Amino acid sequence: MRRTMCLMDDNEKNWKEALLRQYAAGEITWHELRECGFENYVEVLGGLGELGLRPPIAPMEGPNRAARERGRALIREALKGRP
């Protein structure tokens, strides 16, 4: 089992950026981001956008495909209302 170290330095922005970069690279999961202080996925997507990064994308195959498609649709709708 992989353990994520949520070590904060003097600059919260630096460690959040590092975590977002790890997430975009597929090195850590959304669950691990939550353990490190991210409260919602819209915060993660906004942070990725500010860094010019994209979230990792799960393959669209298998029994969870419909659930992932619904989740993506919900995320798109939530982002439409974001300033």
Number of C-alpha atoms within 10 A of each C-alpha: 3 7 7 14 10 14 9 12 9 7 8 10 11 12 16 20 15 11 23 26 19 15 21 19 14 14 13 18 17 16 9 17 21 13 13 17 10 17 11 11 14 15 11 21 18 15 17 18 12 11 12 8 16 17 16 14 9 9 9 11 9 7 8 10 13 12 10 16 12 11 12 12 11 11 14 12 11 12 12 8 7 8 4
